[in-house]
Amino acid sequence: MTTHRGLSVTCKEVVELVTDYIEGRLSEQQRLDVEAHLSLCDPCIVYIEQMRQTIKTLGHVPLESLSDEAKTTLLDAFRTRTS
């Protein structure tokens, strides 16, 4: 069975791969598959752009601007996610 280029990756898979895609950590084949999907899926293009803007914006939040409570909450969330 032949899969149309761009249909070999689902929207759900794009969501799961978004960070690796934006950071350039996908294999060449995965990147091509995601980009083929994006050529056919406007909602996923919007999602990718929203993620890029979020990363760009949050990447500039000075650590000292966070309250102690916010730092603790974030650290706990990261610890829970990685365990």
C-alpha positions in Angstrom: 0.0 0.0 0.0 1.4 3.4 -1.0 0.9 6.3 1.4 0.5 9.8 0.0 3.4 12.0 1.1 2.2 14.1 4.0 -0.3 11.5 5.1 2.3 9.2 6.7 2.3 11.5 9.7 -0.9 12.3 11.6 -1.7 15.6 13.3 -1.3 13.8 16.7 2.2 12.7 15.7 3.1 16.3 14.7 2.0 17.4 18.2 4.2 14.7 19.7 7.2 15.6 17.5 6.9 19.4 17.6 9.7 20.1 20.1 12.2 17.8 18.2 11.0 19.3 14.9 11.5 22.9 16.0 14.9 22.1 17.6 16.1 20.2 14.5 16.4 16.9 16.3 14.4 14.7 13.9 15.9 12.3 11.5 16.0 13.5 7.9 13.1 11.1 7.1 11.0 12.3 10.0 11.6 15.9 9.2 10.6 15.3 5.6 7.4 13.5 6.7 6.5 16.3 9.1 7.1 19.0 6.4 5.1 17.0 3.9 2.2 16.9 6.4 2.6 20.6 7.1 2.2 21.3 3.3 -1.3 19.8 3.6 -2.5 20.8 7.0 -3.0 24.5 7.9 -4.0 23.7 11.5 -0.7 22.0 12.2 1.2 25.0 10.6 -0.7 27.3 13.0 0.2 25.0 15.9 3.9 24.9 15.0 4.0 28.7 14.7 2.2 29.1 18.1 4.8 26.8 19.7 7.7 28.8 18.1 6.2 32.0 19.5 5.7 30.4 22.9 9.3 29.2 23.0 10.6 32.5 21.8 8.6 34.4 24.4 9.2 32.1 27.4 12.9 31.7 26.4 13.3 35.3 27.6 11.7 35.2 31.0 14.4 36.0 33.5 14.6 33.4 36.2 14.8 36.1 38.9 11.4 37.4 37.7 9.7 34.2 38.9 8.3 33.9 42.4 9.7 31.2 44.7 6.3 29.5 44.4 6.5 29.5 40.6 10.0 28.1 40.6 9.0 25.4 43.0 5.9 24.5 40.9 8.0 24.3 37.7 10.7 22.3 39.3 8.2 19.8 40.7 6.5 19.5 37.3 9.8 18.8 35.6 10.8 16.2 38.3 7.4 14.5 37.9 7.7 14.4 34.1 11.2 13.0 34.1 10.6 10.3 36.7 
